[in-house]
């Protein structure tokens, strides 16, 4: 079949095509979201030269579902889990190596994922666990570390309470640090320090993150310049309470229902 002037032509018969229920306002909003994605990707380099913003309609759709203040816990968890799957896949892909693939019909260039038995994923508790579990589903033989850092709500300064790293973490080629929100950067920097103190080189660390802001990216660039960052969104700024704007609220509280 083929389409011409609003009609499908199938076996010589013209069948009227049903129009899309899409207004000019809908189109403008979609174009606007795409422009925001592109702007975020373009604006990240001056903030952190080793940071990357994911750009896709799927990421925007799921983030929109999570950002909505009217979303109940079920809706938030659904959007978060689906987005974590995308971020986990993209994180592993950043560690992949070029390869040559022989197909049934020829050859092509490709990527081979890393040896996940030599991968360590680090949970900055508690919200980091959500992203860690998405990675573990893809790499069930990876090593897992736990770091508990509590932010003082009055000063916004972090405090390290607990750290459990796997033996030989310094010899592993890749470490994925997981925390959904990058606000001031204090918690991420403290977790990175714990890894560096254990012998991990900064250039072996990839920080996976859902929502970031300029202040957090600048802090990471200054305090841990060798660490790469992969984020699903670059938002505008921090407010006076050190929350990301527009952000999505407290990730852990909305996911676990402790709002």
C-alpha positions, -999 to +999 in steps of 0.1 A: +000+000+000+010+036-003-003+070+010-012+101-010-032+132+001-048+116+031-058+083+014-043+048+016-042+030-017-045-008-012-050-032-041-064-003-062-089+008-036-087+042-019-093+041+019-095+074+038-068+078+063-078+087+099-061+120+109-039+121+139-054+138+170-025+163+173-030+200+176-005+228+167+000+232+205+009+195+208+034+198+180+050+229+195+054+212+229+071+182+213+094+205+194+101+225+225+110+193+245+134+182+217+150+217+217+155+215+255+171+181+252+195+194+225+203+225+246+211+204+276+235+182+256+252+213+242+254+231+275+270+203+295+305+206+280+314+239+296+302+226+330+321+193+329+341+182+299+336+145+307+299+147+312+272+135+287+235+141+286+213+113+271+189+126+245+159+106+234+121+109+233+119+078+256+140+095+283+119+127+280+086+108+282+096+089+313+111+119+330+079+138+323+059+111+340+082+112+370+084+150+373+046+154+374+037+164+410+003+147+405+019+114+398+011+088+425+037+063+437+028+036+412+032+060+383+065+073+396+079+039+402+068+027+368+086+057+351+117+053+373+121+016+367+118+020+329+142+049+329+167+030+350+167+002+325+176+027+297+203+043+318+218+010+329+221-002+292+236+031+282+261+030+311+273-004+301+275+007+265+299+035+275+323+008+287+320-013+256+349-019+232+349-018+194+348-051+177+342-066+143+310-087+139+304-115+114+268-116+105+249-143+084+253-120+054+287-102+059+307-082+084+302-049+102+317-028+130+301-032+164+306-030+202+312-058+227+301-052+263+327-054+291+334-084+312+308-078+339+325-101+363+352-074+365+327-046+370+319-030+404+287-011+408+284+013+438+252+021+455+250+055+472+222+045+495+193+046+494+181+058+460+213+046+443+200+010+450+172+015+424+197+022+396+221-005+410+194-032+407+188-022+371+225-027+363+226-060+383+198-074+361+220-069+331+252-079+349+243-104+376+280-114+381+292-079+389+306-069+423+284-046+444+295-019+469+274+000+494+281+036+506+258+054+531+260+091+530+235+113+548+230+149+538+225+174+566+192+192+556+202+224+574+237+228+559+234+205+528+268+190+538+273+153+535+284+129+562+298+094+555+282+067+578+291+034+561+312+020+533+315-016+522+337-022+491+345-055+475+380-069+480+404-060+451+382-031+439+414-011+430+423-038+404+389-038+386+388-020+353+354-004+356+334+011+385+298+024+380+288+049+407+250+051+410+229+080+424+198+093+407+202+130+418+233+152+414+225+184+433+254+200+452+277+171+443+288+167+479+275+131+483+290+120+450+324+136+458+324+119+492+317+085+476+344+091+450+368+099+478+360+066+495+368+048+462+400+067+455+411+060+491+406+023+483+430+027+453+404+032+425+416+056+398+392+083+388+393+075+351+379+041+359+348+056+374+316+063+355+289+082+375+253+072+364+227+098+372+191+107+364+189+144+370+218+168+373+223+206+376+251+230+367+262+234+404+267+197+408+285+192+375+309+221+383+316+206+417+325+172+402+346+188+375+366+206+401+368+179+428+371+147+406+380+158+371+388+123+359+354+108+366+330+105+337+293+114+341+263+101+322+231+118+331+195+116+317+188+153+323+206+186+329+182+209+348+184+247+354+197+253+389+195+246+427+170+265+448+176+280+482+169+246+498+194+229+475+168+211+455+171+208+418+148+230+397+126+220+380+138+186+392+113+159+404+112+163+442+128+138+466+136+108+444+138+083+473+107+095+491+085+094+460+099+060+449+096+043+483+064+061+494+079+079+524+068+114+513 
